[in-house]
């Protein structure tokens, strides 16, 4: 089961993160949370890994619609977007919102998940341009 929407960029990590934030904003997503996995693993475990950032992206209107269908959907929100360094390139992956439908078994979520997926795909497509 593929649960992500990926794009690989020939950009430095820091520049890619800036472009991801801008592309998400263009599609109505704000970044509610940010987890610097590299810094966390270094501080907590003394381990070194490539740059790896998890952005918790949220489109408030879509989140509201999903919560109206299923109040427990908050367990699957926000939509995580990972930006990570990989072999001199930067990989950006967004969680496929269709997973909300599969996990919950709620067909009523299909429309909002479809719109969220379309907006995330548009944001990632914009990065590749």
N, CA, C and O atoms as a Tinker XYZ file with bonds, in Angstrom:
   516  protein
     1  N      0.845000   -1.173000    0.000000    73     2
     2  CA     0.000000    0.000000    0.000000    64     1     3
     3  C      0.893000    1.239000    0.000000    63     2     4     5
     4  O      1.719000    1.421000    0.894000    81     3
     5  N      0.717000    2.083000   -1.009000    73     3     6
     6  CA     1.484000    3.326000   -1.057000    64     5     7
     7  C      0.696000    4.399000   -0.323000    63     6     8     9
     8  O     -0.477000    4.623000   -0.624000    81     7
     9  N      1.312000    5.045000    0.611000    73     7    10
    10  CA     0.610000    6.020000    1.435000    64     9    11
    11  C      1.189000    7.424000    1.303000    63    10    12    13
    12  O      0.855000    8.316000    2.083000    81    11
    13  N      2.058000    7.615000    0.313000    73    11    14
    14  CA     2.673000    8.919000    0.151000    64    13    15
    15  C      2.599000    9.434000   -1.270000    63    14    16    17
    16  O      2.385000    8.680000   -2.220000    81    15
    17  N      2.783000   10.745000   -1.391000    73    15    18
    18  CA     2.844000   11.433000   -2.671000    64    17    19
    19  C      4.244000   12.049000   -2.728000    63    18    20    21
    20  O      4.497000   13.055000   -2.065000    81    19
    21  N      5.158000   11.461000   -3.510000    73    19    22
    22  CA     6.554000   11.916000   -3.480000    64    21    23
    23  C      6.965000   12.802000   -4.658000    63    22    24    25
    24  O      6.361000   12.765000   -5.729000    81    23
    25  N      7.994000   13.587000   -4.429000    73    23    26
    26  CA     8.700000   14.304000   -5.484000    64    25    27
    27  C     10.155000   14.444000   -5.029000    63    26    28    29
    28  O     10.425000   14.686000   -3.853000    81    27
    29  N     11.082000   14.289000   -5.968000    73    27    30
    30  CA    12.497000   14.451000   -5.665000    64    29    31
    31  C     12.996000   15.701000   -6.372000    63    30    32    33
    32  O     12.748000   15.900000   -7.561000    81    31
    33  N     13.700000   16.534000   -5.628000    73    31    34
    34  CA    14.151000   17.822000   -6.147000    64    33    35
    35  C     15.670000   17.912000   -6.172000    63    34    36    37
    36  O     16.355000   17.394000   -5.290000    81    35
    37  N     16.177000   18.578000   -7.194000    73    35    38
    38  CA    17.611000   18.868000   -7.265000    64    37    39
    39  C     17.851000   20.234000   -6.633000    63    38    40    41
    40  O     18.321000   21.171000   -7.278000    81    39
    41  N     17.511000   20.313000   -5.349000    73    39    42
    42  CA    17.674000   21.551000   -4.586000    64    41    43
    43  C     18.334000   21.229000   -3.259000    63    42    44    45
    44  O     18.169000   20.130000   -2.729000    81    43
    45  N     19.083000   22.188000   -2.718000    73    43    46
    46  CA    19.596000   22.001000   -1.361000    64    45    47
    47  C     18.425000   21.925000   -0.384000    63    46    48    49
    48  O     17.363000   22.497000   -0.631000    81    47
    49  N     18.623000   21.228000    0.707000    73    47    50
    50  CA    17.576000   20.988000    1.697000    64    49    51
    51  C     16.899000   22.283000    2.159000    63    50    52    53
    52  O     15.672000   22.382000    2.144000    81    51
    53  N     17.690000   23.265000    2.566000    73    51    54
    54  CA    17.130000   24.501000    3.113000    64    53    55
    55  C     16.259000   25.222000    2.085000    63    54    56    57
    56  O     15.182000   25.715000    2.419000    81    55
    57  N     16.715000   25.281000    0.856000    73    55    58
    58  CA    15.921000   25.917000   -0.202000    64    57    59
    59  C     14.639000   25.127000   -0.465000    63    58    60    61
    60  O     13.577000   25.711000   -0.681000    81    59
    61  N     14.745000   23.804000   -0.445000    73    59    62
    62  CA    13.561000   22.974000   -0.658000    64    61    63
    63  C     12.519000   23.217000    0.432000    63    62    64    65
    64  O     11.328000   23.310000    0.137000    81    63
    65  N     12.956000   23.320000    1.681000    73    63    66
    66  CA    12.016000   23.566000    2.785000    64    65    67
    67  C     11.275000   24.881000    2.560000    63    66    68    69
    68  O     10.058000   24.941000    2.740000    81    67
    69  N     11.982000   25.919000    2.176000    73    67    70
    70  CA    11.343000   27.217000    1.914000    64    69    71
    71  C     10.321000   27.098000    0.797000    63    70    72    73
    72  O      9.219000   27.637000    0.898000    81    71
    73  N     10.685000   26.394000   -0.269000    73    71    74
    74  CA     9.766000   26.241000   -1.408000    64    73    75
    75  C      8.558000   25.387000   -1.032000    63    74    76    77
    76  O      7.449000   25.645000   -1.501000    81    75
    77  N      8.761000   24.379000   -0.197000    73    75    78
    78  CA     7.642000   23.541000    0.249000    64    77    79
    79  C      6.652000   24.380000    1.034000    63    78    80    81
    80  O      5.447000   24.304000    0.791000    81    79
    81  N      7.137000   25.175000    1.964000    73    79    82
    82  CA     6.248000   26.037000    2.759000    64    81    83
    83  C      5.434000   26.963000    1.849000    63    82    84    85
    84  O      4.228000   27.123000    2.039000    81    83
    85  N      6.090000   27.563000    0.873000    73    83    86
    86  CA     5.405000   28.485000   -0.043000    64    85    87
    87  C      4.377000   27.742000   -0.899000    63    86    88    89
    88  O      3.268000   28.238000   -1.101000    81    87
    89  N      4.732000   26.567000   -1.398000    73    87    90
    90  CA     3.810000   25.797000   -2.238000    64    89    91
    91  C      2.598000   25.334000   -1.443000    63    90    92    93
    92  O      1.479000   25.334000   -1.957000    81    91
    93  N      2.814000   24.942000   -0.197000    73    91    94
    94  CA     1.690000   24.554000    0.662000    64    93    95
    95  C      0.772000   25.746000    0.914000    63    94    96    97
    96  O     -0.451000   25.616000    0.862000    81    95
    97  N      1.362000   26.896000    1.187000    73    95    98
    98  CA     0.568000   28.099000    1.443000    64    97    99
    99  C     -0.286000   28.461000    0.225000    63    98   100   101
   100  O     -1.434000   28.883000    0.368000    81    99
   101  N      0.280000   28.295000   -0.971000    73    99   102
   102  CA    -0.468000   28.586000   -2.202000    64   101   103
   103  C     -1.714000   27.707000   -2.315000    63   102   104   105
   104  O     -2.688000   28.091000   -2.963000    81   103
   105  N     -1.687000   26.536000   -1.691000    73   103   106
   106  CA    -2.811000   25.605000   -1.749000    64   105   107
   107  C     -3.678000   25.676000   -0.492000    63   106   108   109
   108  O     -4.536000   24.820000   -0.276000    81   107
   109  N     -3.452000   26.697000    0.336000    73   107   110
   110  CA    -4.291000   26.910000    1.507000    64   109   111
   111  C     -3.878000   26.147000    2.757000    63   110   112   113
   112  O     -4.653000   26.055000    3.709000    81   111
   113  N     -2.661000   25.596000    2.767000    73   111   114
   114  CA    -2.170000   24.856000    3.927000    64   113   115
   115  C     -1.225000   25.731000    4.744000    63   114   116   117
   116  O     -0.351000   26.404000    4.199000    81   115
   117  N     -1.416000   25.708000    6.051000    73   115   118
   118  CA    -0.465000   26.312000    6.964000    64   117   119
   119  C      0.317000   25.200000    7.639000    63   118   120   121
   120  O     -0.145000   24.060000    7.693000    81   119
   121  N      1.479000   25.515000    8.145000    73   119   122
   122  CA     2.282000   24.528000    8.867000    64   121   123
   123  C      2.052000   24.748000   10.352000    63   122   124   125
   124  O      2.484000   25.752000   10.918000    81   123
   125  N      1.359000   23.788000   10.982000    73   123   126
   126  CA     1.026000   23.879000   12.401000    64   125   127
   127  C      2.132000   23.352000   13.299000    63   126   128   129
   128  O      2.352000   23.849000   14.404000    81   127
   129  N      2.825000   22.333000   12.797000    73   127   130
   130  CA     3.881000   21.713000   13.598000    64   129   131
   131  C      5.106000   21.493000   12.727000    63   130   132   133
   132  O      5.015000   21.389000   11.504000    81   131
   133  N      6.253000   21.424000   13.390000    73   131   134
   134  CA     7.499000   21.141000   12.696000    64   133   135
   135  C      8.363000   20.289000   13.616000    63   134   136   137
   136  O      8.636000   20.661000   14.758000    81   135
   137  N      8.783000   19.153000   13.106000    73   135   138
   138  CA     9.653000   18.267000   13.877000    64   137   139
   139  C     10.960000   18.115000   13.119000    63   138   140   141
   140  O     10.985000   17.601000   12.001000    81   139
   141  N     12.037000   18.561000   13.729000    73   139   142
   142  CA    13.366000   18.404000   13.157000    64   141   143
   143  C     13.903000   17.064000   13.647000    63   142   144   145
   144  O     14.478000   16.968000   14.731000    81   143
   145  N     13.705000   16.040000   12.836000    73   143   146
   146  CA    14.076000   14.681000   13.230000    64   145   147
   147  C     15.585000   14.575000   13.434000    63   146   148   149
   148  O     16.041000   13.923000   14.374000    81   147
   149  N     16.348000   15.204000   12.572000    73   147   150
   150  CA    17.806000   15.153000   12.700000    64   149   151
   151  C     18.262000   15.696000   14.052000    63   150   152   153
   152  O     19.053000   15.058000   14.747000    81   151
   153  N     17.763000   16.871000   14.421000    73   151   154
   154  CA    18.158000   17.483000   15.695000    64   153   155
   155  C     17.678000   16.647000   16.874000    63   154   156   157
   156  O     18.389000   16.511000   17.870000    81   155
   157  N     16.483000   16.092000   16.768000    73   155   158
   158  CA    15.935000   15.284000   17.856000    64   157   159
   159  C     16.758000   14.016000   18.074000    63   158   160   161
   160  O     17.079000   13.670000   19.211000    81   159
   161  N     17.100000   13.324000   16.986000    73   159   162
   162  CA    17.884000   12.089000   17.125000    64   161   163
   163  C     19.292000   12.379000   17.634000    63   162   164   165
   164  O     19.867000   11.585000   18.379000    81   163
   165  N     19.839000   13.518000   17.227000    73   163   166
   166  CA    21.165000   13.904000   17.721000    64   165   167
   167  C     21.101000   14.180000   19.219000    63   166   168   169
   168  O     21.935000   13.691000   19.981000    81   167
   169  N     20.107000   14.965000   19.642000    73   167   170
   170  CA    19.999000   15.362000   21.051000    64   169   171
   171  C     19.618000   14.203000   21.959000    63   170   172   173
   172  O     20.158000   14.082000   23.058000    81   171
   173  N     18.715000   13.366000   21.528000    73   171   174
   174  CA    18.191000   12.298000   22.391000    64   173   175
   175  C     18.981000   11.004000   22.328000    63   174   176   177
   176  O     19.062000   10.272000   23.315000    81   175
   177  N     19.574000   10.716000   21.146000    73   175   178
   178  CA    20.251000    9.423000   20.975000    64   177   179
   179  C     21.719000    9.537000   20.589000    63   178   180   181
   180  O     22.444000    8.542000   20.579000    81   179
   181  N     22.157000   10.760000   20.268000    73   179   182
   182  CA    23.528000   10.922000   19.808000    64   181   183
   183  C     23.732000   10.357000   18.412000    63   182   184   185
   184  O     24.869000   10.110000   18.008000    81   183
   185  N     22.652000   10.148000   17.668000    73   183   186
   186  CA    22.718000    9.588000   16.314000    64   185   187
   187  C     22.737000   10.701000   15.281000    63   186   188   189
   188  O     22.107000   11.743000   15.458000    81   187
   189  N     23.471000   10.464000   14.199000    73   187   190
   190  CA    23.534000   11.419000   13.096000    64   189   191
   191  C     22.804000   10.847000   11.890000    63   190   192   193
   192  O     23.085000    9.730000   11.456000    81   191
   193  N     21.872000   11.615000   11.358000    73   191   194
   194  CA    21.147000   11.246000   10.151000    64   193   195
   195  C     21.127000   12.458000    9.224000    63   194   196   197
   196  O     21.454000   13.571000    9.635000    81   195
   197  N     20.745000   12.235000    7.990000    73   195   198
   198  CA    20.596000   13.328000    7.023000    64   197   199
   199  C     19.525000   14.302000    7.522000    63   198   200   201
   200  O     18.736000   13.972000    8.408000    81   199
   201  N     19.508000   15.499000    6.943000    73   199   202
   202  CA    18.450000   16.460000    7.260000    64   201   203
   203  C     17.093000   15.797000    7.033000    63   202   204   205
   204  O     16.880000   15.149000    6.009000    81   203
   205  N     16.180000   15.958000    7.983000    73   203   206
   206  CA    14.862000   15.305000    7.912000    64   205   207
   207  C     13.900000   16.146000    8.738000    63   206   208   209
   208  O     14.060000   16.286000    9.951000    81   207
   209  N     12.907000   16.699000    8.071000    73   207   210
   210  CA    11.944000   17.584000    8.715000    64   209   211
   211  C     10.533000   17.076000    8.435000    63   210   212   213
   212  O     10.206000   16.729000    7.300000    81   211
   213  N      9.706000   17.035000    9.465000    73   211   214
   214  CA     8.298000   16.678000    9.300000    64   213   215
   215  C      7.483000   17.948000    9.540000    63   214   216   217
   216  O      7.538000   18.550000   10.613000    81   215
   217  N      6.727000   18.338000    8.515000    73   215   218
   218  CA     5.861000   19.514000    8.610000    64   217   219
   219  C      4.420000   19.032000    8.750000    63   218   220   221
   220  O      3.946000   18.239000    7.936000    81   219
   221  N      3.736000   19.499000    9.762000    73   219   222
   222  CA     2.326000   19.172000    9.959000    64   221   223
   223  C      1.487000   20.221000    9.260000    63   222   224   225
   224  O      1.249000   21.300000    9.803000    81   223
   225  N      1.036000   19.903000    8.048000    73   223   226
   226  CA     0.308000   20.864000    7.216000    64   225   227
   227  C     -1.198000   20.732000    7.424000    63   226   228   229
   228  O     -1.729000   19.627000    7.528000    81   227
   229  N     -1.869000   21.869000    7.482000    73   227   230
   230  CA    -3.317000   21.856000    7.697000    64   229   231
   231  C     -3.987000   22.907000    6.824000    63   230   232   233
   232  O     -3.551000   24.056000    6.764000    81   231
   233  N     -5.043000   22.496000    6.158000    73   231   234
   234  CA    -5.935000   23.410000    5.459000    64   233   235
   235  C     -7.175000   23.477000    6.337000    63   234   236   237
   236  O     -7.952000   22.523000    6.361000    81   235
   237  N     -7.387000   24.581000    7.064000    73   235   238
   238  CA    -8.463000   24.635000    8.053000    64   237   239
   239  C     -9.845000   24.278000    7.516000    63   238   240   241
   240  O    -10.611000   23.590000    8.192000    81   239
   241  N    -10.169000   24.734000    6.318000    73   239   242
   242  CA   -11.499000   24.437000    5.765000    64   241   243
   243  C    -11.670000   22.934000    5.528000    63   242   244   245
   244  O    -12.728000   22.371000    5.811000    81   243
   245  N    -10.632000   22.295000    5.011000    73   243   246
   246  CA   -10.711000   20.858000    4.765000    64   245   247
   247  C    -10.733000   20.084000    6.084000    63   246   248   249
   248  O    -11.472000   19.110000    6.224000    81   247
   249  N     -9.921000   20.520000    7.048000    73   247   250
   250  CA    -9.919000   19.864000    8.355000    64   249   251
   251  C    -11.299000   19.958000    9.002000    63   250   252   253
   252  O    -11.778000   18.990000    9.593000    81   251
   253  N    -11.928000   21.110000    8.891000    73   251   254
   254  CA   -13.255000   21.297000    9.474000    64   253   255
   255  C    -14.265000   20.353000    8.835000    63   254   256   257
   256  O    -15.063000   19.724000    9.530000    81   255
   257  N    -14.228000   20.257000    7.514000    73   255   258
   258  CA   -15.142000   19.340000    6.824000    64   257   259
   259  C    -14.915000   17.894000    7.267000    63   258   260   261
   260  O    -15.877000   17.158000    7.490000    81   259
   261  N    -13.668000   17.486000    7.395000    73   259   262
   262  CA   -13.359000   16.117000    7.815000    64   261   263
   263  C    -13.826000   15.872000    9.244000    63   262   264   265
   264  O    -14.360000   14.804000    9.543000    81   263
   265  N    -13.632000   16.841000   10.124000    73   263   266
   266  CA   -14.066000   16.698000   11.519000    64   265   267
   267  C    -15.580000   16.604000   11.639000    63   266   268   269
   268  O    -16.092000   15.963000   12.557000    81   267
   269  N    -16.300000   17.239000   10.718000    73   267   270
   270  CA   -17.757000   17.139000   10.736000    64   269   271
   271  C    -18.221000   15.733000   10.372000    63   270   272   273
   272  O    -19.263000   15.276000   10.842000    81   271
   273  N    -17.451000   15.055000    9.539000    73   271   274
   274  CA   -17.781000   13.673000    9.166000    64   273   275
   275  C    -17.426000   12.718000   10.296000    63   274   276   277
   276  O    -18.205000   11.831000   10.643000    81   275
   277  N    -16.239000   12.910000   10.865000    73   275   278
   278  CA   -15.759000   11.990000   11.893000    64   277   279
   279  C    -14.887000   12.754000   12.888000    63   278   280   281
   280  O    -13.748000   13.095000   12.568000    81   279
   281  N    -15.403000   13.027000   14.090000    73   279   282
   282  CA   -14.625000   13.782000   15.074000    64   281   283
   283  C    -13.295000   13.111000   15.455000    63   282   284   285
   284  O    -12.382000   13.779000   15.939000    81   283
   285  N    -13.189000   11.816000   15.239000    73   283   286
   286  CA   -11.942000   11.114000   15.568000    64   285   287
   287  C    -10.857000   11.303000   14.513000    63   286   288   289
   288  O     -9.726000   10.854000   14.696000    81   287
   289  N    -11.202000   11.973000   13.398000    73   287   290
   290  CA   -10.245000   12.128000   12.297000    64   289   291
   291  C     -9.018000   12.924000   12.733000    63   290   292   293
   292  O     -7.972000   12.865000   12.086000    81   291
   293  N     -9.148000   13.662000   13.822000    73   291   294
   294  CA    -8.001000   14.395000   14.353000    64   293   295
   295  C     -6.811000   13.495000   14.644000    63   294   296   297
   296  O     -5.672000   13.959000   14.685000    81   295
   297  N     -7.073000   12.212000   14.845000    73   295   298
   298  CA    -5.981000   11.258000   15.038000    64   297   299
   299  C     -5.099000   11.146000   13.795000    63   298   300   301
   300  O     -3.935000   10.758000   13.887000    81   299
   301  N     -5.655000   11.485000   12.645000    73   299   302
   302  CA    -4.921000   11.386000   11.388000    64   301   303
   303  C     -4.527000   12.750000   10.821000    63   302   304   305
   304  O     -3.987000   12.836000    9.719000    81   303
   305  N     -4.796000   13.799000   11.567000    73   303   306
   306  CA    -4.441000   15.148000   11.127000    64   305   307
   307  C     -3.282000   15.674000   11.960000    63   306   308   309
   308  O     -3.086000   15.166000   13.064000    81   307
   309  N     -2.512000   16.635000   11.527000    73   307   310
   310  CA    -2.554000   17.260000   10.207000    64   309   311
   311  C     -1.947000   16.344000    9.157000    63   310   312   313
   312  O     -1.463000   15.256000    9.473000    81   311
   313  N     -1.976000   16.788000    7.914000    73   311   314
   314  CA    -1.336000   16.027000    6.834000    64   313   315
   315  C      0.175000   16.218000    6.965000    63   314   316   317
   316  O      0.676000   17.338000    6.866000    81   315
   317  N      0.880000   15.143000    7.183000    73   315   318
   318  CA     2.329000   15.252000    7.328000    64   317   319
   319  C      3.006000   15.370000    5.973000    63   318   320   321
   320  O      2.673000   14.659000    5.025000    81   319
   321  N      3.966000   16.289000    5.906000    73   319   322
   322  CA     4.803000   16.467000    4.727000    64   321   323
   323  C      6.242000   16.341000    5.206000    63   322   324   325
   324  O      6.686000   17.086000    6.079000    81   323
   325  N      6.964000   15.390000    4.625000    73   323   326
   326  CA     8.352000   15.142000    5.008000    64   325   327
   327  C      9.275000   15.771000    3.966000    63   326   328   329
   328  O      9.069000   15.621000    2.761000    81   327
   329  N     10.288000   16.471000    4.449000    73   327   330
   330  CA    11.342000   17.002000    3.591000    64   329   331
   331  C     12.626000   16.380000    4.116000    63   330   332   333
   332  O     12.991000   16.569000    5.276000    81   331
   333  N     13.318000   15.625000    3.236000    73   331   334
   334  CA    14.519000   14.935000    3.714000    64   333   335
   335  C     15.616000   14.929000    2.657000    63   334   336   337
   336  O     15.354000   14.839000    1.458000    81   335
   337  N     16.840000   15.025000    3.134000    73   335   338
   338  CA    17.996000   14.947000    2.255000    64   337   339
   339  C     18.237000   13.491000    1.894000    63   338   340   341
   340  O     18.113000   12.597000    2.731000    81   339
   341  N     18.587000   13.269000    0.624000    73   339   342
   342  CA    18.841000   11.896000    0.169000    64   341   343
   343  C     19.802000   11.927000   -1.015000    63   342   344   345
   344  O     19.440000   12.355000   -2.111000    81   343
   345  N     21.012000   11.475000   -0.783000    73   343   346
   346  CA    22.009000   11.349000   -1.854000    64   345   347
   347  C     22.216000   12.636000   -2.645000    63   346   348   349
   348  O     22.239000   12.614000   -3.875000    81   347
   349  N     22.365000   13.757000   -1.939000    73   347   350
   350  CA    22.626000   15.024000   -2.595000    64   349   351
   351  C     21.400000   15.690000   -3.187000    63   350   352   353
   352  O     21.509000   16.753000   -3.798000    81   351
   353  N     20.261000   15.095000   -3.019000    73   351   354
   354  CA    19.003000   15.662000   -3.507000    64   353   355
   355  C     18.082000   15.841000   -2.307000    63   354   356   357
   356  O     18.445000   15.498000   -1.182000    81   355
   357  N     16.902000   16.374000   -2.547000    73   355   358
   358  CA    15.927000   16.526000   -1.475000    64   357   359
   359  C     14.632000   15.839000   -1.894000    63   358   360   361
   360  O     14.097000   16.101000   -2.971000    81   359
   361  N     14.140000   14.966000   -1.038000    73   359   362
   362  CA    12.887000   14.253000   -1.277000    64   361   363
   363  C     11.805000   14.926000   -0.452000    63   362   364   365
   364  O     11.996000   15.212000    0.730000    81   363
   365  N     10.673000   15.175000   -1.081000    73   363   366
   366  CA     9.507000   15.732000   -0.404000    64   365   367
   367  C      8.386000   14.725000   -0.582000    63   366   368   369
   368  O      8.086000   14.312000   -1.702000    81   367
   369  N      7.770000   14.331000    0.521000    73   367   370
   370  CA     6.677000   13.363000    0.470000    64   369   371
   371  C      5.537000   13.855000    1.348000    63   370   372   373
   372  O      5.742000   14.259000    2.493000    81   371
   373  N      4.340000   13.812000    0.793000    73   371   374
   374  CA     3.147000   14.170000    1.558000    64   373   375
   375  C      2.334000   12.912000    1.808000    63   374   376   377
   376  O      2.225000   12.047000    0.940000    81   375
   377  N      1.765000   12.819000    3.004000    73   375   378
   378  CA     0.866000   11.710000    3.286000    64   377   379
   379  C     -0.328000   11.823000    2.349000    63   378   380   381
   380  O     -0.884000   12.910000    2.190000    81   379
   381  N     -0.727000   10.729000    1.733000    73   379   382
   382  CA    -1.892000   10.728000    0.859000    64   381   383
   383  C     -3.151000   10.780000    1.722000    63   382   384   385
   384  O     -3.421000    9.830000    2.458000    81   383
   385  N     -3.928000   11.862000    1.653000    73   383   386
   386  CA    -5.129000   11.970000    2.479000    64   385   387
   387  C     -6.161000   10.862000    2.232000    63   386   388   389
   388  O     -7.049000   10.647000    3.058000    81   387
   389  N     -6.048000   10.166000    1.110000    73   387   390
   390  CA    -6.959000    9.043000    0.864000    64   389   391
   391  C     -6.798000    7.959000    1.937000    63   390   392   393
   392  O     -7.670000    7.109000    2.116000    81   391
   393  N     -5.677000    8.008000    2.638000    73   391   394
   394  CA    -5.469000    7.055000    3.739000    64   393   395
   395  C     -6.526000    7.250000    4.826000    63   394   396   397
   396  O     -6.874000    6.301000    5.528000    81   395
   397  N     -7.039000    8.479000    4.969000    73   395   398
   398  CA    -8.086000    8.730000    5.967000    64   397   399
   399  C     -9.323000    7.885000    5.659000    63   398   400   401
   400  O     -9.964000    7.350000    6.563000    81   399
   401  N     -9.643000    7.776000    4.387000    73   399   402
   402  CA   -10.813000    6.996000    3.981000    64   401   403
   403  C    -10.553000    5.514000    4.244000    63   402   404   405
   404  O    -11.411000    4.804000    4.770000    81   403
   405  N     -9.361000    5.062000    3.873000    73   403   406
   406  CA    -9.033000    3.648000    4.054000    64   405   407
   407  C     -8.974000    3.263000    5.530000    63   406   408   409
   408  O     -9.494000    2.218000    5.921000    81   407
   409  N     -8.352000    4.092000    6.337000    73   407   410
   410  CA    -8.194000    3.774000    7.759000    64   409   411
   411  C     -9.535000    3.803000    8.494000    63   410   412   413
   412  O     -9.817000    2.937000    9.322000    81   411
   413  N    -10.359000    4.808000    8.181000    73   411   414
   414  CA   -11.616000    4.958000    8.912000    64   413   415
   415  C    -12.763000    4.147000    8.320000    63   414   416   417
   416  O    -13.729000    3.833000    9.016000    81   415
   417  N    -12.661000    3.811000    7.045000    73   415   418
   418  CA   -13.768000    3.132000    6.395000    64   417   419
   419  C    -14.972000    4.042000    6.203000    63   418   420   421
   420  O    -16.087000    3.554000    6.021000    81   419
   421  N    -14.768000    5.360000    6.240000    73   419   422
   422  CA   -15.840000    6.354000    6.125000    64   421   423
   423  C    -15.913000    6.874000    4.683000    63   422   424   425
   424  O    -15.135000    7.753000    4.311000    81   423
   425  N    -16.830000    6.347000    3.870000    73   423   426
   426  CA   -16.948000    6.845000    2.497000    64   425   427
   427  C    -17.268000    8.341000    2.434000    63   426   428   429
   428  O    -16.959000    8.996000    1.438000    81   427
   429  N    -17.881000    8.882000    3.480000    73   427   430
   430  CA   -18.225000   10.303000    3.499000    64   429   431
   431  C    -16.979000   11.190000    3.513000    63   430   432   433
   432  O    -17.079000   12.390000    3.256000    81   431
   433  N    -15.816000   10.624000    3.806000    73   431   434
   434  CA   -14.573000   11.388000    3.794000    64   433   435
   435  C    -13.944000   11.465000    2.406000    63   434   436   437
   436  O    -12.982000   12.206000    2.206000    81   435
   437  N    -14.474000   10.710000    1.445000    73   435   438
   438  CA   -13.848000   10.634000    0.123000    64   437   439
   439  C    -13.711000   11.998000   -0.542000    63   438   440   441
   440  O    -12.671000   12.292000   -1.132000    81   439
   441  N    -14.738000   12.830000   -0.457000    73   439   442
   442  CA   -14.683000   14.130000   -1.132000    64   441   443
   443  C    -13.614000   15.038000   -0.537000    63   442   444   445
   444  O    -12.825000   15.638000   -1.267000    81   443
   445  N    -13.590000   15.137000    0.784000    73   443   446
   446  CA   -12.596000   16.010000    1.416000    64   445   447
   447  C    -11.190000   15.443000    1.239000    63   446   448   449
   448  O    -10.243000   16.201000    1.027000    81   447
   449  N    -11.044000   14.135000    1.321000    73   447   450
   450  CA    -9.733000   13.515000    1.114000    64   449   451
   451  C     -9.269000   13.730000   -0.327000    63   450   452   453
   452  O     -8.090000   13.984000   -0.573000    81   451
   453  N    -10.195000   13.628000   -1.268000    73   451   454
   454  CA    -9.851000   13.855000   -2.667000    64   453   455
   455  C     -9.392000   15.283000   -2.916000    63   454   456   457
   456  O     -8.425000   15.516000   -3.641000    81   455
   457  N    -10.093000   16.240000   -2.309000    73   455   458
   458  CA    -9.693000   17.632000   -2.474000    64   457   459
   459  C     -8.340000   17.898000   -1.818000    63   458   460   461
   460  O     -7.491000   18.582000   -2.390000    81   459
   461  N     -8.145000   17.357000   -0.622000    73   459   462
   462  CA    -6.858000   17.541000    0.064000    64   461   463
   463  C     -5.728000   16.923000   -0.750000    63   462   464   465
   464  O     -4.663000   17.524000   -0.893000    81   463
   465  N     -5.956000   15.730000   -1.282000    73   463   466
   466  CA    -4.929000   15.066000   -2.093000    64   465   467
   467  C     -4.621000   15.891000   -3.334000    63   466   468   469
   468  O     -3.459000   16.035000   -3.715000    81   467
   469  N     -5.651000   16.429000   -3.961000    73   467   470
   470  CA    -5.437000   17.257000   -5.145000    64   469   471
   471  C     -4.619000   18.497000   -4.835000    63   470   472   473
   472  O     -3.743000   18.880000   -5.610000    81   471
   473  N     -4.903000   19.121000   -3.706000    73   471   474
   474  CA    -4.152000   20.320000   -3.320000    64   473   475
   475  C     -2.698000   19.975000   -2.966000    63   474   476   477
   476  O     -1.779000   20.710000   -3.328000    81   475
   477  N     -2.495000   18.873000   -2.269000    73   475   478
   478  CA    -1.119000   18.464000   -1.942000    64   477   479
   479  C     -0.345000   18.099000   -3.205000    63   478   480   481
   480  O      0.827000   18.451000   -3.345000    81   479
   481  N     -1.001000   17.397000   -4.119000    73   479   482
   482  CA    -0.338000   17.061000   -5.390000    64   481   483
   483  C      0.025000   18.338000   -6.160000    63   482   484   485
   484  O      1.110000   18.440000   -6.732000    81   483
   485  N     -0.890000   19.300000   -6.165000    73   483   486
   486  CA    -0.608000   20.566000   -6.853000    64   485   487
   487  C      0.590000   21.275000   -6.227000    63   486   488   489
   488  O      1.431000   21.831000   -6.934000    81   487
   489  N      0.660000   21.251000   -4.906000    73   487   490
   490  CA     1.803000   21.876000   -4.219000    64   489   491
   491  C      3.097000   21.170000   -4.594000    63   490   492   493
   492  O      4.089000   21.834000   -4.894000    81   491
   493  N      3.111000   19.852000   -4.584000    73   491   494
   494  CA     4.316000   19.116000   -4.933000    64   493   495
   495  C      4.657000   19.257000   -6.409000    63   494   496   497
   496  O      5.833000   19.337000   -6.765000    81   495
   497  N      3.649000   19.291000   -7.272000    73   495   498
   498  CA     3.894000   19.514000   -8.698000    64   497   499
   499  C      4.543000   20.874000   -8.928000    63   498   500   501
   500  O      5.424000   21.010000   -9.777000    81   499
   501  N      4.106000   21.884000   -8.170000    73   499   502
   502  CA     4.675000   23.224000   -8.303000    64   501   503
   503  C      6.157000   23.234000   -7.943000    63   502   504   505
   504  O      6.926000   24.026000   -8.488000    81   503
   505  N      6.552000   22.363000   -7.034000    73   503   506
   506  CA     7.960000   22.270000   -6.638000    64   505   507
   507  C      8.828000   21.745000   -7.767000    63   506   508   509
   508  O      9.982000   22.145000   -7.924000    81   507
   509  N      8.256000   20.845000   -8.547000    73   507   510
   510  CA     9.004000   20.195000   -9.611000    64   509   511
   511  C      9.185000   21.114000  -10.830000    63   510   512   513
   512  O     10.027000   20.850000  -11.688000    81   511
   513  N      8.393000   22.191000  -10.899000    73   511   514
   514  CA     8.481000   23.116000  -12.048000    64   513   515
   515  C      9.720000   23.974000  -11.971000    63   514   516
   516  O      9.952000   24.804000  -12.850000    81   515
